[in-house]
Amino acid sequence: MKTLNQLKLHFKDQNEIIFEHFSEIDSTNTYLKDKQEDSRNRRISIALADQQLAGRGRSGKNWYSPNSENLYVSFKFKLEGRLQPLSLIVGAELCKIINNLSEKKIAPNIKWPNDIILDRKKVSGILVETEIDNGGFIYTVGIGINFMLPNKAENHWGIIPQVKQLNRFAITKELSLFIQALTQNGVPSNWQQDWEQASIHKRNSITLKTNNSEIIKGEYFGISNTGSLIIITNGEKKEFASGECSLEY
């Protein structure tokens, strides 16, 4: 899938999906969060933008969103049952999608909880916002992927090469298929294995900085089924939620 028109045709006859494209928007996540009717009626809403004027990342950070063929897309949908660690689940799937679309030429990693890393630089981020609803949760999942970064300021940002069918439209299609499967079948049972497969932390030392500025060092032990980071520190196994600390690698 190479063009926007092909993507629109893909969604045209899918009644359960509402797809909108914007040449310019403040934030795709903000736009979908303000829409109340679609996800409550078990529909999936998708907003794709060429440029964001007020793109948002985790922890209130801005997301640099120039009009440069990058991916700025958000999905809004409802899942029944308990709160799910969707930022990790989607991150693991995104790594698989990038790898498959590039015909195994590009294999990104994940830095906990959900930063997508290529050649030790961040190339993609995921923002998940939730709303409690009767019998479940409504999720707004925003994904940004850098393919080009003109005038970028920070040297920790990187780009994903556009090879074969690997572009923002193809990724949006594959992500939509994954979201459809989530709403129909629930969270896949093997998501933790997929996350571990892409993890950048395998057999590595971990340094955490907690919200009260405490520094904790240990050995990476894995992730829990709720998405918490598990480390061994001073001979003791401890778990940390993503909202409790920041992580270096």
C-alpha positions as CSV (number, residue, x, y, z in Angstrom):
1,M,0.0,0.0,0.0
2,K,1.8,3.1,-1.2
3,T,-0.8,5.9,-1.4
4,L,-3.4,7.6,0.7
5,N,-6.1,6.8,-1.9
6,Q,-5.3,3.1,-1.6
7,L,-5.7,3.4,2.1
8,K,-9.0,5.2,1.8
9,L,-10.3,2.5,-0.5
10,H,-9.2,-0.2,2.0
11,F,-11.5,1.4,4.7
12,K,-14.3,2.4,2.3
13,D,-16.6,-0.6,2.9
14,Q,-15.6,-1.4,6.5
15,N,-18.6,-0.2,8.4
16,E,-17.0,-0.8,11.8
17,I,-14.2,1.6,11.0
18,I,-14.4,5.4,10.7
19,F,-11.3,6.7,8.9
20,E,-10.4,10.4,8.7
21,H,-7.4,12.1,7.1
22,F,-6.2,15.6,7.9
23,S,-3.6,17.6,6.1
24,E,-3.1,19.5,9.4
25,I,-4.4,19.0,12.9
26,D,-3.5,20.0,16.4
27,S,-3.2,16.4,17.6
28,T,-4.8,13.2,16.3
29,N,-5.1,11.9,19.9
30,T,-6.8,15.0,21.2
31,Y,-9.2,15.0,18.2
32,L,-10.3,11.4,18.8
33,K,-10.4,11.8,22.6
34,D,-13.0,14.6,22.1
35,K,-15.2,12.3,20.0
36,Q,-17.6,10.3,22.2
37,E,-20.0,8.5,20.0
38,D,-18.0,6.1,17.9
39,S,-16.1,3.8,20.3
40,R,-19.2,3.6,22.6
41,N,-21.0,2.1,19.7
42,R,-18.2,-0.5,19.3
43,R,-16.7,1.2,16.3
44,I,-13.0,1.9,15.6
45,S,-12.1,5.5,14.8
46,I,-8.8,6.3,13.0
47,A,-7.3,9.8,12.5
48,L,-4.3,10.1,10.2
49,A,-2.5,13.5,9.7
50,D,0.2,14.8,7.5
51,Q,1.2,17.3,10.1
52,Q,0.4,18.0,13.8
53,L,0.6,21.5,15.3
54,A,0.4,20.3,18.9
55,G,1.5,16.7,18.7
56,R,1.8,15.0,22.1
57,G,4.1,12.3,23.6
58,R,4.2,10.6,27.0
59,S,4.5,12.6,30.2
60,G,3.2,15.8,28.6
61,K,6.1,16.1,26.1
62,N,5.7,17.6,22.7
63,W,6.0,15.4,19.6
64,Y,7.8,17.1,16.8
65,S,5.4,16.6,13.8
66,P,6.5,18.3,10.6
67,N,4.9,17.7,7.2
68,S,7.6,15.2,6.1
69,E,5.9,11.9,5.2
70,N,6.1,10.8,8.8
71,L,3.3,8.8,10.5
72,Y,1.0,10.5,12.9
73,V,-2.0,8.3,13.5
74,S,-4.4,7.6,16.4
75,F,-6.9,4.8,17.0
76,K,-9.9,4.9,19.4
77,F,-11.7,1.8,20.4
78,K,-13.2,-0.1,23.3
79,L,-12.1,-3.4,24.9
80,E,-14.1,-5.2,27.5
81,G,-12.6,-6.3,30.8
82,R,-9.6,-5.2,32.8
83,L,-7.2,-2.4,31.9
84,Q,-4.6,-3.7,29.4
85,P,-1.0,-2.6,29.0
86,L,-1.7,-1.5,25.4
87,S,1.4,0.7,25.0
88,L,3.6,-2.4,25.3
89,I,1.2,-4.6,23.3
90,V,1.0,-2.2,20.4
91,G,4.8,-1.6,20.6
92,A,5.5,-5.3,20.2
93,E,3.1,-5.5,17.3
94,L,4.6,-2.4,15.6
95,C,8.1,-3.9,15.7
96,K,6.7,-7.0,14.0
97,I,4.9,-4.9,11.3
98,I,8.0,-2.9,10.5
99,N,10.1,-6.0,10.3
100,N,7.6,-7.8,8.0
101,L,6.9,-4.9,5.7
102,S,10.6,-4.3,5.2
103,E,11.0,-8.0,4.4
104,K,13.2,-8.6,7.5
105,K,15.6,-5.8,6.5
106,I,14.7,-3.6,9.5
107,A,14.4,-5.0,12.9
108,P,13.7,-2.3,15.6
109,N,13.9,-2.9,19.3
110,I,11.7,-1.7,22.2
111,K,13.0,0.3,25.2
112,W,10.6,-0.1,28.1
113,P,7.8,0.7,28.1
114,N,7.2,1.6,24.5
115,D,9.9,3.5,22.7
116,I,10.8,2.0,19.4
117,I,14.6,2.1,18.8
118,L,16.7,1.6,15.7
119,D,20.5,1.9,15.8
120,R,20.2,3.1,19.4
121,K,18.0,6.1,18.4
122,K,14.3,6.6,19.0
123,V,12.3,6.4,15.8
124,S,8.8,5.9,17.1
125,G,6.7,6.6,20.2
126,I,3.3,5.4,21.5
127,L,0.8,7.4,23.6
128,V,-2.1,5.5,25.1
129,E,-4.9,7.4,26.9
130,T,-7.8,5.6,28.6
131,E,-11.3,6.3,29.7
132,I,-13.4,4.0,31.9
133,D,-16.6,2.8,30.3
134,N,-19.3,0.4,31.4
135,G,-17.7,-3.1,31.4
136,G,-14.4,-2.0,30.0
137,F,-12.1,0.8,28.8
138,I,-12.0,3.1,25.8
139,Y,-8.4,3.5,24.5
140,T,-7.0,6.2,22.4
141,V,-3.7,5.0,21.0
142,G,-1.4,7.5,19.2
143,I,1.6,6.4,17.2
144,G,4.3,8.6,15.7
145,I,7.0,7.2,13.4
146,N,9.9,9.2,11.9
147,F,10.8,8.6,8.3
148,M,12.2,12.1,7.7
149,L,13.3,14.7,10.3
150,P,14.2,18.1,8.8
151,N,15.8,20.5,11.2
152,K,15.7,18.1,14.0
153,A,17.2,19.4,17.2
154,E,17.9,16.3,19.4
155,N,20.5,13.8,18.4
156,H,18.7,10.9,20.1
157,W,16.0,10.9,17.4
158,G,16.5,8.7,14.4
159,I,14.5,7.7,11.3
160,I,13.3,4.5,9.7
161,P,14.4,4.0,6.1
162,Q,11.5,3.7,3.6
163,V,12.1,0.4,1.9
164,K,9.8,-1.9,-0.1
165,Q,6.2,-1.4,1.2
166,L,7.4,0.2,4.5
167,N,5.6,3.6,4.6
168,R,3.0,5.3,6.8
169,F,0.0,4.1,4.8
170,A,1.1,0.4,4.8
171,I,1.8,0.6,8.6
172,T,-1.6,2.3,9.2
173,K,-3.4,-0.6,7.4
174,E,-1.5,-3.3,9.3
175,L,-2.2,-1.5,12.6
176,S,-5.9,-1.3,11.8
177,L,-6.0,-5.0,11.1
178,F,-4.4,-5.6,14.5
179,I,-6.8,-3.2,16.3
180,Q,-9.7,-5.0,14.6
181,A,-8.4,-8.3,15.9
182,L,-8.1,-6.9,19.4
183,T,-11.7,-5.7,19.5
184,Q,-12.9,-9.1,18.1
185,N,-10.7,-11.5,19.9
186,G,-9.1,-9.7,22.8
187,V,-5.4,-9.3,23.7
188,P,-3.2,-12.0,22.1
189,S,-1.9,-14.5,24.7
190,N,1.7,-14.3,23.3
191,W,2.1,-10.5,23.5
192,Q,4.8,-10.8,26.2
193,Q,6.9,-13.1,24.1
194,D,6.6,-10.7,21.2
195,W,7.7,-7.9,23.4
196,E,10.6,-9.8,24.9
197,Q,11.7,-10.8,21.3
198,A,12.1,-7.1,20.4
199,S,13.4,-5.9,23.8
200,I,16.6,-3.9,23.9
201,H,17.2,-4.9,27.5
202,K,18.0,-8.6,27.2
203,R,20.7,-9.6,29.7
204,N,21.5,-5.9,30.3
205,S,21.9,-3.9,33.4
206,I,19.1,-1.5,34.2
207,T,19.2,2.0,35.8
208,L,16.0,3.5,37.0
209,K,15.2,6.9,38.3
210,T,12.0,6.9,40.4
211,N,9.6,9.8,40.6
212,N,11.2,10.8,44.0
213,S,14.7,10.9,42.3
214,E,15.9,7.6,43.8
215,I,18.4,5.8,41.5
216,I,18.0,2.0,41.4
217,K,20.3,-0.3,39.5
218,G,19.8,-3.9,38.7
219,E,19.6,-6.7,36.1
220,Y,16.7,-6.9,33.7
221,F,14.5,-9.8,34.4
222,G,11.5,-9.3,32.1
223,I,8.0,-7.7,32.1
224,S,4.9,-8.8,33.9
225,N,1.5,-9.4,32.4
226,T,0.5,-5.9,33.4
227,G,3.5,-4.4,31.6
228,S,5.6,-3.6,34.7
229,L,9.4,-3.9,34.5
230,I,10.9,-6.6,36.6
231,I,14.5,-6.2,37.8
232,I,16.8,-8.0,40.2
233,T,18.4,-5.5,42.6
234,N,20.4,-6.4,45.7
235,G,19.3,-10.0,45.2
236,E,15.6,-9.1,45.3
237,K,13.1,-9.1,42.5
238,K,11.1,-5.9,42.1
239,E,8.5,-4.6,39.8
240,F,8.1,-1.0,38.6
241,A,5.1,0.5,36.7
242,S,5.9,2.9,33.9
243,G,4.3,5.8,35.8
244,E,6.7,5.3,38.7
245,C,10.0,5.8,37.1
246,S,12.1,6.6,34.0
247,L,14.6,4.3,32.5
248,E,18.0,4.6,30.9
249,Y,19.7,1.9,28.8
